[in-house]
Amino acid sequence: MSKLKFMKPFTQQEPIPEQAKKKVMELLDSGRLHRYNTVGSELSDAALLEQDFAQYQGRKYCLACTSGGYGLHIALRAMGLQAGDEVLTNAYTLAPVPGAIHAAGGKPVLVEIDNNYHLDLTDLEAKAKGSNAKILLLSLMRGHIPNMDQLMALCNKLGLQVLEDCAHTMGGAWSGVKSGNFGQVAAFSLQTYKHMNTGEGGLVVTDDAEVAARLIMHSGSYMFYERHGAAPAPEVFEKIRLTSANMSGRMDNIRAVIGLAQLPGLDKNCERWNQRYNILHSSIALISGLDIPARDKRESFVGSSLQFRATGLDVEQIPDFIAACVAQGVELKWFGAAQPNAFTSRYDSWHYIEPMPHLPNTLKALEKTLDLRVPLTFNDEDCYLIGAVIEQVMAQFMGR
Ligand SMILES: Cc1ncc(COP(=O)(O)O)c(C=O)c1O
């Protein structure tokens, strides 16, 4: 049989909605790109984005800022992290997550994950008891949402505050509660490959007035905090405004209008991702030698990427398997790779973490884990073809 070939790029995003383009042109004409460049009681586009996202999420306060990673960094500070404090976080995440802890002056304490890519609660309890950490930075890496009822019950028992990293779960939920509404604070990313694409950008939400005020001060509000769209009352700022350092990381109006135009279509897009994910899932699940970890029915995830394990291959065969898929147009990432590459990095490549723990369960869970991006620019036929390519390549490796 001749080799199948997939021809579309895995990094192509959909066009930005027309109304955003029009607004961007108007903004360029006005020159008023800075979020505080407003007249009278007018709200800037950045402030409007905060208002709309707070409403979408069902949270009281929202800050728009420069990136998801920056949002995590200032959230840690706003939650009271002091220099040298330890912060618990999953060992399966992306480099900006331990990087945010480092930037805030904290020390990451990496917690094992289980076979389903969720935080291991037994290890969490042990590490919480063995450290001075008061915060868990829960990274919902690749959109895998654990049993949040159990996780929050344990964190409450241990007295841990939770900061949710929702870079991959915008639009997702656990048991009907939106991801990002469990912890004290949650940060979302608007970077190009996320569920809303403003190029770069972040949104941080909370119901805690003082934390929200600190977030706004840290983001560099130049005392213009009354010009925010979803902020606490001015008197809340009185207490903290002179003790919260300005770490400039503001959202600008161009990105804000791009985000504002996408928010009304977010839920529909999540359904479109899941339609593509389901096709890929049903194809890959049937391929012998590949295994997709099961997901709980209560998890409403957004299928913007799919992870599976090449259990039928030896670890040494994985680079060749990936190369064979790439030769037929299908790009896969390998979360078990010893060297950091593109958007993946195994925890043991973050050498600034000291002492570097050995986490055998995480290494095992990632050892044969492959990752497939699911852009909305792929249609149903594309997803069937990708499944067929992977099946064909796997058959060669399995000697069929
Ligand atoms: C799991 C995870 N958390 C946080 C971030 C940080 O987002 P940003 O790139 O907006 O800083 C990313 C970025 O890709 C991510 O994948």
The ligand as a Gaussian input file, in Angstrom:
#p B3LYP/6-31G(d) Opt

LIG

0 1
 C        0.740000      24.567000      30.863000
 C        1.111000      25.984000      30.581000
 N        1.057000      26.871000      31.576000
 C        1.383000      28.181000      31.389000
 C        1.765000      28.639000      30.159000
 C        2.157000      30.073000      30.035000
 O        1.458000      30.774000      29.084000
 P        2.156000      31.972000      28.296000
 O        2.857000      31.405000      27.119000
 O        0.980000      32.830000      27.931000
 O        3.080000      32.643000      29.246000
 C        1.821000      27.755000      29.084000
 C        2.197000      28.244000      27.735000
 O        2.202000      27.579000      26.736000
 C        1.493000      26.391000      29.295000
 O        1.534000      25.507000      28.286000

